[in-house]
Amino acid sequence: MASTYGSTATSRIQLALQNPLQYRCEEITRIIDELGTKELQNALPLLLADLFGVSHQGSSNITSSTVGGWGLRTRTLLQPNEFTDYNVLYQFLHPQGPLFRLLYKLLQDCHLKYEFPLHWLPARIKHLILRGMVPPFYLDKLQFDPQTKTPTSLALNSFELYIFHFAYHLVNPELQRLHMNAWLHSESLYLNMTEAYLSELLPCDRSTVLPSVPFNFGVLQSYSASFGPYGTLQRMPNFQSSRSTHTPQLLRQSVIQQGSSTGSLHSSPATAVTSTRTEIWRSETVAQVFVDFWLSHGEGEVGPVFSASGSPQRELLPSGEHIRVVRNLIKHLHYFSNSVIGDQSAMDELRRIIGPSSQAKIYGFLRRTIHHWPLDSSFRFILETWLSYIQPWRYTDHRYQKNLAAGRSSAAEAEELESRNGRNGYERRDVDRRWLPFIAENLLSYTVIFQEMIPRFARLDLSTPKNANMLFRVSKVFSQPQLAELLQEVESCLDDLLGTVNHQKRSAFPTDSLHPSSDQRSCLAAHQATKWSAIVRQQIQDLESPGFQYKPMFGVEVRSQVVGLMMIVHQAQGSAVATQKALEEEAALRSRSRSFLSAIKDIFLLSDTGSSDEYSPEERLKVLTYLNTAIAQFSEIFKVSGNELSINSFSMSNQSDNHATSDVTDYGTPTTSRSVTFRGTQNQQMSISSLAGEALNSTPQQWRQRSLNIQYDGDPDVLPIRSDESEFLVRLLHQVASRLNEMYCSEMARLYHSDGVWGRVARQLLSAPMTVWRYDKRSPGSFSPRVGSSLPPRLSLRPLARHRNLAMLAVLYIVALICRAPPLLVLFSAIIFWAVLITVRALIEPLNSARPPPSRFNNDRLNDSLADQSF
C-alpha cells in the first residue's frame, strides 16, 4: 500500500514538473500539503534532481530534460520578465516555504535515509574517506559496498540531502559551462537564497531555529567516539601523516553534554543531550556543508595548500557568482561569531568555534584563487572577499546584515552599507586590541596574501580607475589605526621562525596597561609571545609546505618590494595626468571641429562622437586621488620617508631611460625579468627582480604605447559585438555565413585562387585566408603557448550589421519617399551601383597587385571593439 501511495505521489510530481514554473510550484505545494510522509518519501529525490539539474540515480551527468535545473543561478530581479518567477521560486525555497515543510515532514521518520553519491563530495574530503581518515561529521553517514567494503555514498536525512544538493549546485563541474556568464548575475536567486538560509539557520540574534525538529539521538555515539577529552579529532590507525588534514566537527562533545546543566533537574542526560542537539544540529550542518563544498574549490586531493615549489597545480577558477557567495558566507560567519552573548548554550558555543574551525579553509581558498586569478579588473571580486575576511570588526552589528538577508536589497545598497567605516556609521576607529587573537590566528591571511598582492599590482596599469581603486582599497584597509602595530606585535613574537631576536620591538607594545608591576607585564608579554608564536607555527605547519620560509611583512625584503611598488605608483600618476590631458584635448578638438554636416551624420549614426575612453571623466579624476592616498598610506604603514622616495624615484627614472631604447618584446611571448636595484637610505642594495620584472623596466608611457599597438590575432568574425553593430543582426548573419561557408567551402577556395575574372570578383567579396592565433589554456605551466590555425577564403556578412550601413539604408528609404520613387527601385539601384563598383575594382586589380596579401584584422582598435563589453 505504501509503495502504491509513493508511486502516486511520484507520478503527480512528474506531471507537475512539466508545468511552467508558477503552476509547477503551486501544484507541488498542493501535493506536499495533501500527502503524508510515506507517500512523499520517494518524491524528494525526484524533486531535487529536477530542481538542481542532476540525476537522482547518482550519476554525475546532467539529465537531458533538466539542464541547469530551475535556473537558480540565472534568475535575477534585474530581469523584468523574470520578476514573477523569481518571487514564486524564492517563496517556494524559503526556509519557511513549502519545500522545507516537506523536508521537516520527512524528518518525522528517523529511519528514512537518502543516498548522496560520494564522488559529489569535495575532492580532498572524498580522498580522506577513501583512505580511512573519515572526518567526524561524515562518520555516521557512510554507506559501504557489501562486496568491496568500500564507501560508496552518504546516508542523509531529508534536510541534509537538500543542503548537500544546494551546496553542490554551485560547484557542480557539469554546470560550470552553463554559467560562464555568471559574472553578470550579481543578484541571482541562488545568492539571495544563500543569504536567507544563513540568516534563518545561523541566526545572529537570540532567536532560535524554527520549527523545533528533534535530533536522532542514536547517531551521537559515533560523534562521541571520534573526539578526545578536549574535543580534538582522534586519528584513525592508518593515519600516517604528521599533518592535521582532518575536517573537525564544529561542536565539541563536551558542549553537547552541557545541555544537562541548563535543563530540568529531573531530566535525564539523554534528554538533555537530545535537546541540545535539537537546538543546533541544523545550524552545524549548514555551516559544515557550506564551508566544505564552497571553500574546497581547487583544493588538491593530497598535500598542503602549496607545494614546495610555491606554485599550486593549475585549477579551474571559481565563477564570479562563487566568489560572491563565498564573500557573503565569510561576512555572515563574522556576524555569527561576533554575536556571542555568553549564555553557555550550544548555539553560543557554536558561535565561538565556527571561526577557528573554518579559517584554514578560508585561507586556502583565498590564496589558491588569488594566485591563479588573471591580471584584469575582475580581480576586485576576490580582493574584496579577502578584505572582508581580514576585517571582522566591520561585522559586529547584525542589524546591517538583515538588509542582505531579505533577498531584496540591491548590490549598490549593500556596498554603500559596507563602505561605512566601522560598520556603524562613525568615523574610522582604532582597531581594538580585543581583535589581537583573531589577527594572530590568521596572521598568514594578512601577511602572506599581502606579499602575494605586491607583484600583482606591480604588473597592472595603475593609471586606470579600476586598478587604482583596488590598490587604494588595500592601502586603506592596512592603514587603519593600530592594525599595523598589532601585526608588528604578533610578528615580533616569531623570533624562532624569523631567525632574529627583536626584544626592542616587542617591548614597544605594552600588553596590559592595568598592571602596575613591570615584572608582571614582562611575564605576561613573554606568555603572549609564546602563545602567538605557537599559533603561527601551527598555521605554517598545517597550511604551507615543509620548505616554506615565513617573510615578515615589516622586514627589509618586503619593505623594499613595497618601496618599488610605490615607485611604480608614482610613475602611474604621471601616466594618469598625461592620459587625462590627452582626453581633454581630444574632447576640445572634437567640439571645435563639430559642424552642421557632422551633426547630421551623428543623427544617422554615421560617426561616433563619444570618447574612445571606456571610463568617464569623473572616474579619471579619481585616479590621482586614489594613487596619492595609496602612496601616503603605504608611507605611513612602512615608515617610508619622502627623501627615500625621491632617491629611489631618481634612480628608477635613470634606469627606465636606459631601457627606453631597447627592443619592444611581443606580448605573445613572456619576457625574462631583469633585476632592478634601488638605493636605500642606508646605501644598501635591495634587489626586487621578482617584484615586477618587465613592469619596472618600462615607463607607463611605454606600456600605453604598446597597448595602442595591440592587434587582434583571432578570428575577426567572432569578435565581441561592438557598440556600432546590431546585436541581433551580428548573430543572425554569422549563422547564415557559417552555414554558407560550410556548404561551399571548397568552391569558395577554388574560385578565390583562380586567375580569371570571376576569381578577381571573388577576391573582392570574400575574406582573404589568414592565420589566427589563440592561447592554449589547457597546457601546464604559468604561460599558455600561442597556437595558430589557418582560415580559408570565406564569406563574411558581419559588415552588414553595422549601424552605419543600416543608416545608409534608412537614408535611401527617406530619399525614395521624398522623391516619390518606389523604395524597392531605389534599393535595386543601390545594389546595381555596388555591383558595378565591385566589378571595376576587380578589373583594375592587376594594376595594383596580383594578390592582396593576407592581413590581420586591424581596421579598428581592439579597445573600441570591447568598449561595450563589461565583465
ZAMARGU-4260 file (C-alpha; in steps of 0.2 Angstrom, whole numbers, plus 5000, padded with zeros to 4 digits):
<rodrens>
0) 5000/5000/5000 | 5014/5012/5004 | 5023/5009/4988 | 5006/5012/4979 | 5004/5029/4988
5) 5023/5033/4984 | 5021/5029/4966 | 5005/5040/4966 | 5015/5055/4973 | 5029/5052/4961
10) 5018/5052/4946 | 5010/5068/4952 | 5027/5076/4955 | 5032/5071/4937 | 5017/5078/4930
15) 5019/5094/4940 | 5037/5096/4934 | 5031/5098/4916 | 5021/5114/4920 | 5028/5132/4919
20) 5037/5137/4935 | 5022/5146/4943 | 5010/5132/4941 | 5023/5119/4945 | 5027/5127/4962
25) 5008/5128/4966 | 5005/5110/4961 | 5020/5104/4971 | 5014/5114/4986 | 4997/5106/4985
30) 5005/5089/4984 | 5015/5092/4999 | 5001/5098/5010 | 4989/5084/5005 | 5000/5069/5006
35) 5009/5061/5021 | 5027/5055/5025 | 5025/5038/5017 | 5018/5045/5001 | 5031/5058/4999
40) 5047/5049/5004 | 5050/5044/4986 | 5046/5061/4978 | 5060/5071/4986 | 5075/5064/4976
45) 5065/5066/4960 | 5061/5084/4965 | 5079/5088/4970 | 5085/5081/4954 | 5074/5092/4943
50) 5077/5107/4954 | 5096/5106/4953 | 5098/5098/4936 | 5106/5082/4942 | 5102/5064/4941
55) 5094/5056/4956 | 5102/5039/4951 | 5118/5046/4957 | 5126/5049/4940 | 5137/5065/4938
60) 5129/5069/4922 | 5115/5081/4920 | 5099/5074/4914 | 5094/5080/4897 | 5077/5086/4902
65) 5083/5097/4917 | 5099/5105/4910 | 5103/5119/4923 | 5089/5114/4934 | 5076/5128/4938
70) 5088/5142/4935 | 5093/5147/4952 | 5109/5154/4946 | 5102/5164/4931 | 5086/5171/4938
75) 5088/5189/4944 | 5077/5203/4950 | 5085/5214/4936 | 5076/5205/4923 | 5058/5212/4921
80) 5051/5196/4913 | 5058/5185/4927 | 5051/5195/4942 | 5036/5184/4945 | 5045/5168/4943
85) 5059/5174/4954 | 5047/5178/4968 | 5037/5162/4966 | 5053/5152/4967 | 5060/5162/4981
90) 5045/5159/4992 | 5045/5140/4987 | 5063/5138/4993 | 5062/5149/5008 | 5066/5141/5025
95) 5048/5145/5029 | 5041/5139/5012 | 5033/5123/5005 | 5049/5114/5001 | 5056/5115/5019
100) 5039/5109/5025 | 5042/5094/5015 | 5059/5091/5022 | 5053/5093/5040 | 5038/5082/5037
105) 5050/5068/5031 | 5061/5070/5046 | 5047/5063/5057 | 5053/5046/5051 | 5070/5044/5059
110) 5074/5029/5049 | 5071/5037/5032 | 5088/5040/5023 | 5093/5045/5006 | 5109/5042/4996
115) 5121/5056/4991 | 5135/5050/4979 | 5152/5050/4987 | 5160/5057/4971 | 5150/5073/4973
120) 5160/5077/4989 | 5175/5089/4988 | 5190/5080/4981 | 5200/5081/4997 | 5186/5075/5009
125) 5182/5061/4997 | 5201/5056/4997 | 5201/5056/5016 | 5186/5045/5017 | 5193/5033/5004
130) 5210/5032/5014 | 5200/5028/5030 | 5203/5045/5038 | 5184/5049/5039 | 5180/5067/5046
135) 5169/5065/5061 | 5155/5075/5053 | 5153/5061/5039 | 5157/5046/5050 | 5140/5041/5054
140) 5133/5044/5037 | 5144/5032/5026 | 5136/5018/5016 | 5148/5004/5011 | 5148/4992/4996
145) 5143/4975/5003 | 5156/4966/4991 | 5171/4978/4992 | 5168/4985/5009 | 5172/5002/5002
150) 5162/5018/5005 | 5151/5022/4990 | 5138/5036/4997 | 5132/5045/5011 | 5115/5041/5020
155) 5107/5058/5024 | 5090/5063/5031 | 5079/5074/5021 | 5086/5091/5027 | 5104/5086/5025
160) 5100/5079/5007 | 5093/5096/5002 | 5108/5106/5010 | 5121/5095/5002 | 5112/5097/4985
165) 5111/5116/4987 | 5129/5117/4991 | 5135/5106/4977 | 5124/5115/4964 | 5137/5130/4965
170) 5152/5119/4962 | 5145/5106/4951 | 5158/5104/4936 | 5144/5099/4924 | 5135/5115/4927
175) 5150/5127/4926 | 5150/5128/4907 | 5131/5133/4908 | 5135/5148/4919 | 5151/5155/4911
180) 5142/5172/4911 | 5138/5171/4930 | 5148/5187/4932 | 5133/5197/4925 | 5121/5189/4938
185) 5125/5200/4953 | 5108/5197/4961 | 5105/5179/4957 | 5092/5169/4966 | 5105/5157/4972
190) 5115/5171/4980 | 5099/5178/4989 | 5093/5160/4994 | 5111/5158/5002 | 5108/5174/5012
195) 5091/5168/5018 | 5097/5151/5023 | 5112/5158/5033 | 5101/5171/5042 | 5087/5158/5046
200) 5099/5143/5051 | 5114/5153/5058 | 5104/5167/5067 | 5115/5182/5073 | 5102/5187/5087
205) 5095/5177/5101 | 5081/5169/5090 | 5081/5150/5089 | 5080/5140/5073 | 5062/5136/5069
210) 5052/5125/5069 | 5060/5114/5083 | 5065/5097/5075 | 5070/5083/5086 | 5088/5076/5083
215) 5090/5057/5081 | 5099/5053/5097 | 5106/5036/5090 | 5120/5045/5080 | 5128/5053/5095
220) 5139/5038/5099 | 5148/5039/5083 | 5152/5058/5086 | 5157/5055/5103 | 5169/5041/5098
225) 5179/5052/5086 | 5183/5065/5099 | 5196/5065/5113 | 5193/5073/5130 | 5197/5091/5123
230) 5186/5089/5108 | 5200/5085/5096 | 5199/5073/5082 | 5205/5055/5086 | 5217/5049/5072
235) 5212/5033/5064 | 5225/5019/5065 | 5231/5021/5046 | 5233/5040/5048 | 5251/5041/5045
240) 5253/5059/5040 | 5261/5071/5053 | 5250/5085/5047 | 5232/5089/5053 | 5222/5086/5037
245) 5206/5082/5046 | 5190/5092/5044 | 5184/5093/5063 | 5166/5093/5068 | 5161/5110/5073
250) 5154/5107/5090 | 5163/5098/5104 | 5155/5084/5113 | 5158/5092/5130 | 5147/5106/5124
255) 5133/5094/5119 | 5133/5087/5136 | 5131/5105/5143 | 5113/5103/5140 | 5110/5094/5156
260) 5116/5109/5166 | 5103/5120/5158 | 5089/5108/5158 | 5077/5102/5172 | 5085/5094/5187
265) 5074/5079/5184 | 5078/5077/5166 | 5089/5063/5160 | 5106/5066/5152 | 5100/5058/5136
270) 5085/5070/5136 | 5097/5085/5139 | 5109/5080/5125 | 5095/5077/5113 | 5088/5094/5117
275) 5105/5102/5115 | 5107/5094/5098 | 5089/5099/5093 | 5095/5117/5095 | 5110/5117/5084
280) 5111/5102/5073 | 5104/5111/5058 | 5115/5126/5061 | 5130/5114/5062 | 5125/5105/5046
285) 5123/5121/5036 | 5140/5128/5042 | 5149/5112/5039 | 5142/5108/5022 | 5144/5126/5015
290) 5162/5128/5021 | 5167/5111/5015 | 5159/5112/4997 | 5162/5131/4993 | 5179/5133/5001
295) 5187/5117/4994 | 5186/5123/4976 | 5203/5119/4968 | 5210/5110/4983 | 5221/5096/4979
300) 5217/5078/4985 | 5234/5077/4994 | 5247/5088/5002 | 5246/5105/5009 | 5239/5121/5000
305) 5255/5124/4991 | 5269/5113/4985 | 5287/5115/4989 | 5290/5125/4973 | 5277/5138/4979
310) 5265/5135/4965 | 5249/5125/4966 | 5243/5115/4951 | 5233/5123/4938 | 5215/5123/4943
315) 5198/5129/4936 | 5195/5146/4943 | 5179/5148/4953 | 5165/5158/4944 | 5161/5176/4949
320) 5145/5170/4957 | 5155/5158/4968 | 5166/5172/4974 | 5151/5182/4978 | 5143/5168/4988
325) 5159/5165/4997 | 5161/5183/5002 | 5143/5183/5009 | 5147/5167/5018 | 5163/5175/5026
330) 5153/5190/5031 | 5139/5180/5039 | 5152/5170/5048 | 5159/5186/5055 | 5142/5192/5061
335) 5138/5175/5068 | 5154/5174/5078 | 5153/5192/5084 | 5135/5189/5091 | 5141/5178/5106
340) 5130/5183/5121 | 5139/5172/5134 | 5124/5161/5140 | 5134/5144/5139 | 5121/5137/5127
345) 5126/5126/5112 | 5122/5139/5100 | 5133/5151/5109 | 5147/5139/5109 | 5145/5136/5090
350) 5147/5155/5088 | 5164/5154/5097 | 5171/5140/5087 | 5164/5142/5070 | 5178/5155/5065
355) 5193/5145/5071 | 5186/5129/5063 | 5184/5137/5046 | 5199/5149/5045 | 5211/5136/5037
360) 5199/5133/5023 | 5196/5151/5020 | 5215/5155/5019 | 5217/5140/5007 | 5203/5146/4996
365) 5209/5164/4996 | 5227/5160/4992 | 5224/5147/4979 | 5211/5159/4970 | 5222/5175/4971
370) 5237/5165/4965 | 5228/5159/4949 | 5217/5174/4945 | 5221/5183/4929 | 5228/5201/4928
375) 5212/5210/4925 | 5199/5221/4934 | 5188/5206/4939 | 5201/5203/4952 | 5191/5216/4963
380) 5179/5202/4967 | 5191/5191/4976 | 5201/5206/4983 | 5185/5212/4992 | 5182/5194/4998
385) 5200/5194/5006 | 5197/5212/5013 | 5181/5206/5021 | 5189/5191/5029 | 5203/5201/5037
390) 5191/5214/5045 | 5180/5206/5057 | 5177/5222/5066 | 5167/5228/5052 | 5154/5215/5055
395) 5148/5217/5073 | 5131/5224/5071 | 5119/5211/5063 | 5106/5224/5060 | 5115/5229/5044
400) 5116/5211/5039 | 5097/5210/5039 | 5095/5220/5023 | 5105/5207/5014 | 5096/5193/5021
405) 5079/5199/5015 | 5085/5194/4997 | 5078/5211/4990 | 5092/5223/4993 | 5102/5229/4978
410) 5121/5227/4977 | 5123/5246/4977 | 5114/5247/4993 | 5124/5233/5001 | 5141/5241/4995
415) 5136/5258/5002 | 5132/5250/5019 | 5148/5241/5019 | 5158/5256/5014 | 5154/5264/5031
420) 5169/5264/5041 | 5167/5255/5057 | 5151/5247/5050 | 5141/5258/5062 | 5142/5275/5053
425) 5155/5283/5063 | 5172/5289/5058 | 5187/5277/5057 | 5191/5270/5073 | 5207/5261/5080
430) 5207/5243/5078 | 5204/5237/5096 | 5216/5226/5105 | 5202/5213/5108 | 5205/5208/5089
435) 5223/5203/5093 | 5219/5184/5095 | 5210/5184/5078 | 5225/5193/5070 | 5237/5181/5077
440) 5227/5166/5072 | 5225/5172/5055 | 5242/5181/5053 | 5246/5172/5036 | 5230/5179/5029
445) 5236/5196/5032 | 5255/5195/5028 | 5257/5181/5016 | 5242/5186/5005 | 5248/5204/5006
450) 5265/5199/4999 | 5256/5190/4985 | 5247/5206/4981 | 5263/5216/4978 | 5270/5209/4962
455) 5252/5208/4955 | 5249/5227/4957 | 5267/5230/4950 | 5261/5221/4934 | 5245/5231/4932
460) 5242/5248/4924 | 5238/5258/4939 | 5233/5273/4929 | 5216/5265/4925 | 5202/5269/4938
465) 5198/5251/4942 | 5216/5246/4946 | 5220/5262/4955 | 5204/5259/4966 | 5210/5241/4970
470) 5226/5247/4976 | 5218/5261/4986 | 5207/5248/4995 | 5222/5238/5000 | 5231/5253/5007
475) 5216/5260/5016 | 5212/5243/5025 | 5230/5241/5031 | 5232/5259/5036 | 5218/5258/5049
480) 5224/5264/5065 | 5233/5251/5076 | 5231/5237/5063 | 5250/5239/5058 | 5255/5240/5076
485) 5245/5224/5080 | 5253/5215/5066 | 5270/5220/5071 | 5267/5215/5089 | 5262/5197/5083
490) 5277/5196/5071 | 5289/5202/5085 | 5285/5186/5094 | 5291/5175/5080 | 5310/5175/5084
495) 5311/5157/5082 | 5303/5157/5065 | 5312/5173/5058 | 5329/5168/5065 | 5331/5185/5073
500) 5330/5192/5091 | 5319/5208/5092 | 5317/5212/5110 | 5316/5230/5107 | 5302/5229/5095
505) 5292/5218/5107 | 5294/5230/5122 | 5287/5244/5111 | 5270/5236/5113 | 5263/5236/5130
510) 5252/5221/5133 | 5242/5227/5148 | 5242/5245/5155 | 5232/5239/5170 | 5246/5230/5178
515) 5257/5242/5188 | 5271/5230/5190 | 5284/5229/5176 | 5289/5211/5181 | 5270/5206/5179
520) 5270/5215/5162 | 5286/5206/5156 | 5279/5189/5162 | 5263/5192/5153 | 5272/5198/5137
525) 5283/5183/5137 | 5267/5172/5139 | 5258/5180/5125 | 5274/5179/5114 | 5275/5161/5117
530) 5256/5159/5113 | 5257/5169/5097 | 5272/5160/5091 | 5265/5143/5094 | 5249/5148/5085
535) 5258/5154/5070 | 5270/5139/5069 | 5254/5128/5069 | 5247/5138/5055 | 5263/5136/5044
540) 5263/5118/5048 | 5245/5115/5043 | 5244/5126/5028 | 5261/5128/5020 | 5274/5116/5013
545) 5289/5110/5024 | 5301/5121/5014 | 5290/5137/5017 | 5300/5151/5024 | 5290/5165/5033
550) 5295/5183/5027 | 5290/5196/5040 | 5278/5209/5032 | 5288/5223/5040 | 5305/5215/5036
555) 5318/5223/5025 | 5314/5212/5010 | 5295/5215/5009 | 5298/5234/5013 | 5310/5235/4998
560) 5296/5227/4987 | 5283/5240/4994 | 5295/5254/4990 | 5297/5248/4972 | 5278/5247/4971
565) 5277/5265/4977 | 5289/5270/4963 | 5278/5262/4950 | 5263/5271/4958 | 5272/5287/4956
570) 5275/5283/4938 | 5257/5279/4936 | 5252/5296/4942 | 5262/5304/4928 | 5253/5292/4915
575) 5236/5296/4923 | 5239/5315/4921 | 5245/5313/4903 | 5230/5302/4899 | 5218/5315/4906
580) 5226/5329/4897 | 5225/5320/4881 | 5207/5316/4883 | 5203/5334/4887 | 5212/5340/4871
585) 5203/5327/4861 | 5186/5332/4868 | 5191/5351/4865 | 5196/5347/4847 | 5180/5337/4843
590) 5170/5351/4850 | 5179/5364/4839 | 5178/5354/4823 | 5159/5350/4825 | 5149/5356/4810
595) 5132/5355/4804 | 5136/5340/4792 | 5144/5331/4807 | 5128/5334/4817 | 5118/5326/4803
600) 5129/5312/4802 | 5128/5309/4821 | 5109/5308/4820 | 5110/5294/4807 | 5124/5285/4817
605) 5137/5288/4804 | 5150/5293/4816 | 5155/5290/4834 | 5155/5307/4843 | 5159/5299/4860
610) 5176/5297/4868 | 5186/5282/4864 | 5189/5280/4883 | 5179/5267/4892 | 5180/5277/4908
615) 5170/5293/4912 | 5179/5310/4916 | 5174/5308/4934 | 5182/5291/4935 | 5198/5298/4928
620) 5198/5312/4940 | 5198/5300/4955 | 5214/5291/4949 | 5225/5304/4956 | 5216/5304/4972
625) 5217/5285/4974 | 5236/5285/4969 | 5241/5299/4980 | 5231/5292/4995 | 5239/5275/4992
630) 5257/5282/4992 | 5253/5292/5008 | 5246/5277/5017 | 5260/5265/5012 | 5272/5278/5018
635) 5264/5278/5035 | 5262/5259/5036 | 5280/5255/5032 | 5288/5271/5038 | 5295/5277/5021
640) 5301/5295/5021 | 5299/5307/5007 | 5318/5308/5005 | 5319/5289/5002 | 5305/5290/4989
645) 5314/5304/4980 | 5331/5295/4979 | 5323/5279/4973 | 5312/5288/4961 | 5328/5297/4953
650) 5337/5280/4952 | 5322/5272/4944 | 5319/5286/4931 | 5338/5284/4926 | 5336/5265/4923
655) 5320/5267/4914 | 5328/5280/4902 | 5342/5267/4899 | 5329/5254/4894 | 5318/5265/4884
660) 5328/5262/4868 | 5328/5243/4870 | 5318/5232/4858 | 5300/5230/4862 | 5295/5212/4865
665) 5279/5204/4858 | 5265/5202/4870 | 5263/5184/4864 | 5279/5178/4872 | 5284/5180/4891
670) 5299/5191/4894 | 5313/5187/4905 | 5313/5199/4920 | 5328/5210/4923 | 5334/5214/4940
675) 5332/5232/4946 | 5341/5238/4961 | 5336/5253/4972 | 5347/5263/4983 | 5340/5263/5001
680) 5343/5277/5014 | 5357/5267/5021 | 5366/5264/5004 | 5361/5245/5004 | 5357/5237/4988
685) 5339/5229/4988 | 5335/5218/4973 | 5317/5217/4968 | 5319/5207/4952 | 5305/5196/4957
690) 5293/5210/4961 | 5288/5216/4944 | 5300/5210/4931 | 5297/5219/4914 | 5285/5231/4923
695) 5299/5240/4931 | 5309/5242/4915 | 5296/5251/4906 | 5288/5268/4909 | 5269/5269/4910
700) 5270/5279/4893 | 5279/5264/4885 | 5266/5252/4892 | 5252/5264/4885 | 5261/5265/4868
705) 5261/5246/4867 | 5243/5244/4872 | 5239/5256/4857 | 5248/5245/4845 | 5240/5229/4851
710) 5231/5220/4836 | 5218/5206/4837 | 5225/5190/4831 | 5210/5179/4832 | 5195/5176/4820
715) 5188/5193/4816 | 5170/5186/4814 | 5169/5181/4832 | 5175/5197/4840 | 5164/5204/4854
720) 5149/5213/4847 | 5154/5232/4845 | 5144/5247/4851 | 5141/5252/4832 | 5134/5235/4827
725) 5117/5227/4829 | 5117/5213/4841 | 5103/5203/4833 | 5110/5205/4815 | 5128/5201/4820
730) 5122/5184/4827 | 5110/5181/4813 | 5122/5185/4799 | 5135/5175/4807 | 5124/5159/4807
735) 5120/5162/4789 | 5138/5165/4784 | 5144/5150/4794 | 5131/5139/4785 | 5136/5145/4768
740) 5154/5143/4771 | 5151/5125/4777 | 5142/5121/4762 | 5153/5129/4749 | 5170/5130/4757
745) 5179/5121/4743 | 5170/5131/4729 | 5175/5147/4738 | 5193/5142/4740 | 5194/5136/4721
750) 5186/5152/4715 | 5196/5164/4726 | 5213/5157/4720 | 5208/5156/4701 | 5216/5169/4689
755) 5200/5173/4679 | 5188/5187/4680 | 5177/5178/4692 | 5192/5175/4703 | 5195/5194/4704
760) 5177/5197/4709 | 5178/5183/4722 | 5193/5191/4730 | 5183/5207/4732 | 5169/5198/4740
765) 5177/5185/4751 | 5188/5187/4766 | 5206/5183/4762 | 5214/5167/4770 | 5223/5171/4786
770) 5231/5163/4801 | 5223/5166/4818 | 5231/5164/4835 | 5224/5158/4852 | 5232/5154/4868
775) 5230/5136/4874 | 5224/5137/4892 | 5225/5118/4894 | 5244/5117/4894 | 5253/5116/4910
780) 5264/5130/4917 | 5262/5148/4921 | 5261/5154/4902 | 5249/5147/4889 | 5258/5144/4872
785) 5252/5153/4856 | 5244/5141/4844 | 5240/5146/4826 | 5227/5139/4814 | 5223/5144/4796
790) 5206/5150/4790 | 5202/5148/4771 | 5194/5161/4760 | 5176/5163/4767 | 5161/5174/4766
795) 5159/5187/4780 | 5142/5196/4782 | 5146/5205/4798 | 5149/5222/4790 | 5131/5222/4785
800) 5126/5223/4804 | 5135/5240/4806 | 5124/5254/4811 | 5132/5265/4798 | 5126/5253/4784
805) 5109/5252/4792 | 5108/5271/4792 | 5113/5272/4774 | 5098/5261/4770 | 5087/5272/4780
810) 5093/5287/4771 | 5089/5279/4754 | 5072/5275/4760 | 5069/5293/4765 | 5076/5299/4749
815) 5064/5287/4740 | 5049/5294/4750 | 5054/5312/4746 | 5056/5308/4728 | 5040/5298/4727
820) 5050/5283/4720 | 5047/5265/4724 | 5058/5261/4738 | 5062/5244/4730 | 5068/5253/4715
825) 5080/5264/4724 | 5087/5249/4734 | 5089/5239/4717 | 5098/5254/4710 | 5110/5255/4725
830) 5113/5236/4723 | 5117/5239/4705 | 5129/5253/4709 | 5138/5242/4722 | 5139/5228/4709
835) 5147/5240/4696 | 5159/5246/4710 | 5165/5229/4714 | 5167/5224/4696 | 5178/5240/4692
840) 5189/5236/4707 | 5190/5218/4701 | 5195/5224/4684 | 5209/5236/4690 | 5216/5223/4702
845) 5231/5218/4691 | 5236/5237/4691 | 5238/5236/4709 | 5244/5219/4714 | 5242/5201/4709
850) 5235/5195/4725 | 5230/5205/4741 | 5242/5199/4755 | 5233/5191/4770 | 5232/5204/4783
855) 5227/5204/4801 | 5211/5212/4807 | 5217/5229/4811 | 5204/5240/4804 | 5198/5245/4822
860) 5206/5246/4838 | 5204/5232/4850 | 5199/5244/4864 | 5185/5250/4853 | 5178/5233/4849
865) 5177/5229/4868 | 5170/5246/4873 | 5153/5240/4877 | 5159/5223/4885 | 5158/5224/4903
870) 5164/5209/4914
</rodrens>
